[in-house]
Amino acid sequence: AKHCSSIQKTSESMMRVVYDFDLLLAAHVRFGERGEHTEPYYKVQGEMDTTLVFESRFECGNLQKAYQLSESQYELLIRPDLSTTSNMQWFFFRVSNTRAKL
């Protein structure tokens, strides 16, 4: 929570959550045929929307939350490894709606 409040102070005008693993889990967003989640947290609003779409609801995915700070800047919170004391030595998530030379 401390980390989130510091983000808000530095970038209040644009900051918005574009991925929240806990919220998706709590909402029981539906699964696809192979157990994959099919509905993203953020849905692209049209062709001109350059917001990145994040996903980590798969085996070993560890993205907890993603904040959009500006059109091309994001703050990512990574979940610590389960069998350690809060170590975060790797990351594993998917990003879509990317653009070349943005």
Residue, then its C-alpha position, 0 to 999 in steps of 0.5 A: a500500500k505504501h508503494c501505491s500511495s507514492i505512485q499516486k503522489t508523483s502521477e495523480s493526473m494519469m495514474r490508473v490501474v490497468y491490471d489487478f490480479d487480486l480483483l480478477l481472482a475475487a471476481h472469478v472471471r470466467f475460464g476458457e476451455r483449457g482453464e485459461h482466463t478469457e476476459p482481460y482486466y482492461k479491454v481496449q476501447g478502440e483502434m486509437d487506444t494505446t493502453l497495454v493489456f497485461e495478463s498473468r493468470f497462468e502457471c508461474g505468472n507473477l504480475q500482481k498489479a499494473y498502473q498506467l502512469s502516462e501514455s507510455q509509462y507503467e509501474l508494475l508490482i510483481r508478486p514475490d516467490l512463494s517459497t522465499t522471504s519476498n524475493m523477486q528475481w524473475f517476472f512472467f506475464r503477457v503484454s498485448n496491444t503493443r505498438a512499434k515506435l510509440 
